[in-house]
Amino acid sequence: MKNAIKIVIILVIVGAAGGFVYWQNNKKSIIKNSIDKALTKKTDSLYFLQYDSSVIDEINGNVAFYNVVLQSDSVQKQLLKKTDSLPSTLFNIRVGKVAASGIDVAGLLKQQNVAAKKILLSKPVISIINTGEETAKPYTRGDTLELYQKILGKFNSIKADTIQVSNGSVFITNKAGVPQTTLENINITLYKFLIDSTKDYESIISYFVKDVRATVDNIQLPSSDKKLRINLEKIDYDAAKRTLNVGSLRQYKEKDMDPIINLANIRVTELNTDAFILQQRLIAGAISCDGGLVTIYQSNKPGKSKTTEKAIELSSDLIDQIQFSSIKLGKTNLVILNQAQPNAKPFTLKNLKFAVLKPLQITEGTTLNNLVNNAQWELSADGFSLDSKNGVYRMSLGNFNINNLNGTAVIDHFSMKPLLSEAAFVKKSGVSKDLFNFKFGNIRLSGLNIKRLLGSSELEVDNVRFQPDIKIFNDKTLPGEGISKVGKYPHQSIVKLDVGLFIKTVTLEKGKLSYRERGLKSGKIGNVFFTDLNASVSNVTNLPSKIKADPIMRVSASAKFLGLGKLSSKWELPLNTTNGAFHIEGGLGELNGEDLNQLIEPLGMASIKKGTIDKVSFSMNGSNTKADGEVLFLYHDLKINLLKQTDDDILKKKGLVSLLANTLIKNKNTDPGNRKSVTYERDVYRSFFNLVWKTIYTGVKGTAIGKK
């Protein structure tokens, strides 16, 4: 019996030793065959596995495979192609090193389970071929799960404390080899990974919402239906910290190398990782960006009213929905292109900064109008300039800041400057017409209804305040334009504006107004100017409902005439007038008559030798065709000279005629009751202010000359 036991023990030892020797000599081929059988069984023999070398430590459960290749079998591929049963997606995978530590070798050999403490994929290059439609299709969660299952053989369970991907690349093409999506230098660390047949996991992507850190140097996404493609660089996603950082985001038109969107350093905090990974929804706390370039397209949508047809639609090619609590955009150049006018020069805003301080949601089809209507935001930018179509003027808007939260806007200035000199303008126009040169500085808007502006194209403001500096030049030596100005009074022009308008009050502060004119007879320039101009204009509107409630636009203004005499006036301008009706009253304080020579010598061919103007007051009612009113002109010690122009272009006194004129002109009028009733028929080719001035002048002249 003892001998029998010894023999059995010896046989066991010999068998074990033989088995150990056999295992040591054949373990690599055994494991390789096991993996090959698993792949063949689980993937319909479409893939086969190759690797150059391996290191296996079955005691500690450590394995490593070098230069691993998992690719489609060409013969099987052709066969499946002939039978029209080729899968929609094929994978070609090459991995520099596949290593696992703490692996369950027994489970691996049974071709059922993969369990390890750590799995490392070093320098994997994954080529994915979409064999179906030629157009790019989304890379779904199912595709991702299938990819991982093919890499690991579709075992019943896959478990690892850590899965690490180092320096990987993914290339997705169509079956013609045309690139659709590219991911370069991928680094992923995935913790507590488990998939088994008892769990209903939708996708391997689920693990990215838990405890994963992933970085990608570059992602090139396929072209969208709108023929746009997106490129992202330096992506850093940290699920534990709930952050997403993107070094740069660029969007291109198809077959164009110049980006239409180029943003740097996008940072997302408090990221809802479930929504981001599983639903392609960006729900986060704060989004910030250093800025760059944004191009948006203005499109005319059919079937829309005039107030909504020009909508600027925001693209959501990258994700389906955005929801955030705040957003901050650094200095960015904003370019707006009109798709209806592709050859038109784009509108550009430089150094635009934008901040949203209220939670907001953006979905596909969201327009810029919707965005600004439903957010509390602040926007600022550098100014911009536009040249008029006729090449005469350059209009400029200075640096500005708009705050939707409190309904305010601050604008450095708005100006319209001539691009031509006065001489060049006269030569170009060939007729007598006004050349404008103005600047409105320190513009402040309060009570600005931005929702109404963007929703209904109506500008509604409580108060507009600015400092005007207005200069006008006209050469009366030229023939008139021959264009009737009937219907172009200020209040008539406001009613005819294309944009709906309601401003409760316009306030002008410490302004200047200058009208320079080359006299018809003298050929010399006279200048009528007003300084310290202050005015208040109320009920500036063209909205029928507002006009029905209050049909009168009112103006109260004061200034220093020629920088000396105090001038004040009140205007009532009916907005519902059919005949251009208006009412004006005002007055001018004391003035030295000789101070008027700078004006009346070049324009009136006369000079005041001495005299004092004590007071001028006036009141008139007007229409499209005339003005009727009363003028009070009080003065004393008036002496004038009438002038003639010599051959050497000098204005010289007409001796005899001046003597005669002084005998005709009353030397004084000091009677406050001596008011002059006047009627002045309008020259319809002259301006509204010409009618007002001529009516006052007629009363002044009538007082000084009397019936003679």
Sequence and secondary structure as in RCSB ss.txt:
>XXXX:A:sequence
MKNAIKIVIILVIVGAAGGFVYWQNNKKSIIKNSIDKALTKKTDSLYFLQYDSSVIDEINGNVAFYNVVLQSDSV
QKQLLKKTDSLPSTLFNIRVGKVAASGIDVAGLLKQQNVAAKKILLSKPVISIINTGEETAKPYTRGDTLELYQK
ILGKFNSIKADTIQVSNGSVFITNKAGVPQTTLENINITLYKFLIDSTKDYESIISYFVKDVRATVDNIQLPSSD
KKLRINLEKIDYDAAKRTLNVGSLRQYKEKDMDPIINLANIRVTELNTDAFILQQRLIAGAISCDGGLVTIYQSN
KPGKSKTTEKAIELSSDLIDQIQFSSIKLGKTNLVILNQAQPNAKPFTLKNLKFAVLKPLQITEGTTLNNLVNNA
QWELSADGFSLDSKNGVYRMSLGNFNINNLNGTAVIDHFSMKPLLSEAAFVKKSGVSKDLFNFKFGNIRLSGLNI
KRLLGSSELEVDNVRFQPDIKIFNDKTLPGEGISKVGKYPHQSIVKLDVGLFIKTVTLEKGKLSYRERGLKSGKI
GNVFFTDLNASVSNVTNLPSKIKADPIMRVSASAKFLGLGKLSSKWELPLNTTNGAFHIEGGLGELNGEDLNQLI
EPLGMASIKKGTIDKVSFSMNGSNTKADGEVLFLYHDLKINLLKQTDDDILKKKGLVSLLANTLIKNKNTDPGNR
KSVTYERDVYRSFFNLVWKTIYTGVKGTAIGKK
>XXXX:A:secstr
 HHHHHHHHHHHHHHHHHHHHHHHHHHHHHHHHHHHHHHHHHTTT EEEE SEEEEETTTTEEEEEEEEEEE HH
HHHHHHHTT   SEEEEEEEEEEEEES  HHHHHTTSEEEEEEEEEEEEEEEEEE S SS     HHHHHHHHHH
HHT  SEEEEEEEEEEEEEEEEEETT  EEEEEEEEEEEEEEEEEETTS  S GGGGGGTSEEEEEEEEE    T
TSEEEEEEEEEEETTTTEEEEEEEEEEETT  SEEEEEEEEEEES  HHHHHHS EEEEEEEEEEEEEEEEEEEE
 TT  TTTSEEEB   SS SEEEEEEEEEEEEEEEEEETT TTS  EEEEEEEEEE S EEEETT BHHHHHHTS
 EEEEE  EEEE TTSSEEEEE  EEEETTTTEEEEEEEEEEESS HHHHHHHH SB  EEEEEEEEEEEES  H
HHHHHHSEEEEEEEEEEEEEEEEEETTS B     TT SHHHHHHT SSEEEEEEEEEEEEEEEEEEE TTT  E
EEEEEEEEEEEEEEEE  HHHHHH  EEEEEEEEEETTTEEEEEEEEEETT SS  EEEEEEE  EEGGGGHHHH
HHHHSEEEEEEEEEEEEEEEEE SSEEEEEEEEEEEEEEEEEEEE TTS EEE HHHHHHHHHHS S B  TT E
EEEEEE  TTS HHHHHHHHHHHHHHHHHHTT 
